[in-house]
Amino acid sequence: MAQITLDKLAHSYLPNPKGEADFALKEIDHVWEDGGAYALLGPSGCGKTTLLNIISGLLVPSRGSILFDQDDITHLAPEQRNIAQVFQFPVVYDTMTVAENLAFPLANRHVAKDEIAKRVAEALEMLDLAGKANRKAQNLTADEKQKISLGRGLVRYDVNAILFDEPLTVIDPHMKWQLRTKLKELHRRFGHTMIYVTHDQTEALTFADKVVVMYEGEVVQIGTPEELFDQPAHTFVGYFIGSPGMNVLSCQVAGNKLRLGAREVELGCSYPQLDGRTEVGIRPEFVRLAPAGQGLPITITRVEDIGRFKIVRALLEGQRFDAVLPEGREVPEGASALVDPARINIYQDSHLVRVQAQGGN
Amino acid sequence: MQKTLNNKAWFMVLPVLFIVALNAIVPLMTVVNYSVQDTFGNNLFFFEGTRWFSEVLASERFHDSLLRQFFFTFTILVIEVPLGVGIALTMPRRGFWSSVCLVLMALPLLIPWNVVGAMWNIYALPDIGLLGYGLNWLGIPFDYTQQPVSAWFTVILMDVWHWTSLVVLLAYAGLRSIDDNYYRAAQIDGASRWAVFRYIQLPKMKHVLTIAILLRFMDSFMIYTEPFVLTGGGPGNATTVLSIDLVKAALGEFNLGVAAAMSIIYFLMTLLVCWLFYTLITQGEKK
C-alpha cells in the first residue's frame, strides 16, 4: 500500500504536442493518500483511462512523474510496480480452476506452497467463492469472474494499489450493487489504496472517499461526494453529478446582487468585480416552488413524475431551469421559484468563485 | 415463450438433400456397388459379398500403404502445427507488416497442387534442381528418384512448405482475437513468456487449432496430386500412400472391386479419426 503522488503529470498521444488541446491529460499535481478509495469520474474521452494507464504503467507520461511513496516509478513496467488491476471485461485464465487462478500471481513470484494455499483459501472465503474453488474459471458468471480478477490482487498482500477500470460494465444490474458493497467492505477491512475509473456517478459516489472529476483532460475537482454536490468547482461537475444536474444560467453579478435578465436576486455575500463569462449555478434540489408573485417567475414546460419526486422542467428568463418537487407536493399555478441564497454558486468562466478565499477561483 | 412448431418447414431442406444426393450419396453408392460385386465386362455383375473387403484387409500391400499414409500424416502434423503456431506467434500483431506477413503466408496456398508437385520435382532434382544440386554440393548424397529417404524428405518438405501457412493463418486469427487486457493482466500477475503462451494464447487458440489439425489431417490423409507429380509413389513403392495405391489398383490394374472396397475402408477411417479427434477436443470443454 502506498501514497500516490502525481507530480506535474501530463500526457499527449502526439509526439510533439503544440498547445493545450493536444494533451489528452492536462497537467495535474496531486497527492493521493495511502489507503484511500478514489474514483476517477468523467465522460468518455475525458482522460480518466489515460491517467489510469499512467498509474498502472502501460503508458509513460509525456511530462512529469509519478511516485509510490518516495519512489519514482514513472518509467517502471507494470509488473515492477506491484499493483493489481481489474479490467472492464473479466480476465480469467480459462483453463485453470478458481483456486489456481488466485494462486497464479503468487506462483509466478515464487511464494512458498503452504503460504499460497493459505492466502488462496483466505481470498476464496473473502470473495464468497469457497464453494467453487475447484470449478473451471471459464464457466463462471461475469461477476464471479470479476471477483477472481480482484482476488488475484487481494492474494498479494503488498500491492501498492488496486486499480479498477469500469469493472461493473458487464455485470447484471442486480449484481452491481452486491459487488460494489463487497468492494467497499474489502476496502474497509484491508485498507488497500483503490483507484476506480467509471463514468457512472452512482458508482463513483458510493465507492469513493474522494471523487476525482475529470473533464476534457483536466481534473476539475477532487472532493468528497458532499463537496461535489454542494460546491461543484466547475459547472461541468454541477451538471455531471446530480440527477437532474445543476441549473447553470448566464447572469451578471454586482456586489451582492445577482441579475438574471430583468430580475434581480439578493446573494448571501458580496462578490468582487467579475470579468469574463459569469454564470450562476443552482441545484434543482434547492429550488422551492411557490405561487406566482412570491419569487422569480418561471414558465413550466414539463413535469416528470419519477415516483420519489417530481422534476419540474421550466424556463426562467428564457433559460432552462429545473426544480425538484418533493413527493406529495402539487405544482403551484403560475409558479415562481424561490432560491436559498446560501445555496447559490457563482461561476466565472466555468470555475467556481469562492468569496471566502477572496479572489480565488 | 411459446414456440411456433410447423413441421412443414422440413420441406425447406429438400433442395439441399437433392443436391447432396446428386453429388455425394449417389456416387458413393456406386462405389458401394462395386465393392460387393465382380465383373468380367459386358456389364455383367456377380455378387461377391465381403470378399473384396477381406482381401483388402488381409493384403500386405494395403497394410504397407496404410502405414506409409499414417507415417506421412503424423510427420507433417508434428512439424506443421508447432511450426505454424510458432510463426504466428512471431508475426506482428498489427500495422503494415502484419498485412505483408499475411500476404506472404497466403502465397503457397494459392498455388495449385500439381504445380506445387512440379515445382518441387524440378527444385529437388539432383542434377539441375537448386535444392538437389545444393545438397549434393554440400556433400549430402541426395537423389529422390533413387533413395527412399531422399524421396520422403522431399515429400514432407514440400507439404510443410505448402500447408504450414494454413496453420499459421488460423493460429494467427486465434491470436488476434485475444484482448490486450489478457496480456496486461498476465504482465501484472508476473507471468513468464511461457505462462502467457500456456495459459492465455494456447487456450484461446484451441478452437482454431482443432480446425487446423482436422483440416490438415483430412487433407494429408487424402493427399494424392503432390506426391504423384513429385515421385509417382517411388522409388519403388517407397512413397506410395493410400490414395496413390488406390488409383494404381483402380485404374492401373483395373481391380474395380478391390479398389472400391479400399475406398470405403479409406473413407470410414478418415471419418472415424475426425470424429474421434473432434469428440476428444470438445469433450474436455464440457466439464
Interface residues (C-beta under 8 A of the other chain):
Chain A: S56 L58 A77 P78 E79 I83 A84 Q85 F87 Q88 F89 V91 Y93 D94 T95 M96 F104 P105 N108 R109 K136 S149 R152
Chain B: D179 N181 Y182 R184 A185 Q187 I188 D189 G190 A191 S192 A195 Y199 I200 P203 K204 K287
